[in-house]
Amino acid sequence: MPKRILTGTVTSDANEQTITVSVERRFKHPVLAKTIRKSKKYRAHDEKNAFKVGDSVRIIECAPRSKTKRWEVLEA
């Protein structure tokens, strides 16, 4: 099964080697037919602490690194 790749914005870099990435998705409501924006936060592994709040990053699925980390940074 291929690994998912998501694009989002860094919302927190307070932890060592971890960033929080907010990923927004847009879809059309099935009944109301209006565009809806939903966002979800993912915790991603950042080996070199290279990314700061506001950066746009791509993250990819990986094996669990900790209790909450299931993603790692692919590139900026």
C-alpha atoms as one frame of an Amber mdcrd trajectory, in Angstrom:
protein
   0.000   0.000   0.000   1.473   3.411  -0.928   2.329   5.880   1.800   0.207
   9.009   2.008   1.827  12.396   1.436   0.153  15.514   2.829   0.943  19.220
   2.512   0.393  21.606   5.413   1.651  24.487   7.511   3.788  24.203  10.650
   1.805  25.465  13.659   4.241  24.519  16.442   7.933  23.683  16.773   8.199
  23.771  20.580   9.236  20.121  20.998  12.644  18.651  20.177  12.663  16.918
  16.749   8.869  17.280  16.467   6.651  19.722  14.621   2.890  20.046  14.530
   1.503  20.390  11.013  -1.998  21.632  10.233  -3.382  20.089   7.034  -6.470
  21.644   5.452  -8.800  19.822   3.094 -11.661  21.247   1.067 -14.687  19.350
  -0.131 -18.187  19.981  -1.358 -21.003  19.293   1.116 -23.203  16.500  -0.305
 -26.536  18.200   0.511 -25.818  21.915   0.803 -23.411  21.925  -2.180 -21.167
  24.506  -0.543 -17.399  24.218  -0.150 -16.333  23.283   3.378 -12.841  23.653
   4.879 -11.707  21.180   7.511  -8.281  20.990   9.107  -6.486  18.344  11.102
  -3.211  18.469  13.029  -0.467  15.880  12.630   2.717  15.501  14.684   5.712
  14.898  12.433   9.341  13.954  13.032  11.815  16.729  12.147  15.304  15.230
  12.588  17.315  18.459  12.298  14.816  20.925  13.850  14.930  22.754  10.508
  11.335  23.966  10.261   9.758  26.927  12.034   6.182  28.114  12.577   4.568
  29.235   9.312   6.680  27.060   6.996   4.894  25.013   4.347   5.976  21.354
   4.486   5.158  17.963   2.986   4.868  15.005   5.365   4.818  11.274   4.656
   3.530   8.321   6.661   6.089   6.238   8.543   6.311   3.591  11.221   5.378
   4.883  14.700   8.193   6.981  16.222   6.410   7.653  19.522   2.954   7.583
  21.080   1.669  10.364  18.817   4.147  10.581  15.902   3.260   8.569  12.765
   4.579  11.056  10.167   7.950  12.467   9.136   8.908  15.555   7.153   9.577
  14.826   3.492  10.645  18.303   2.336   9.777  21.979   2.595
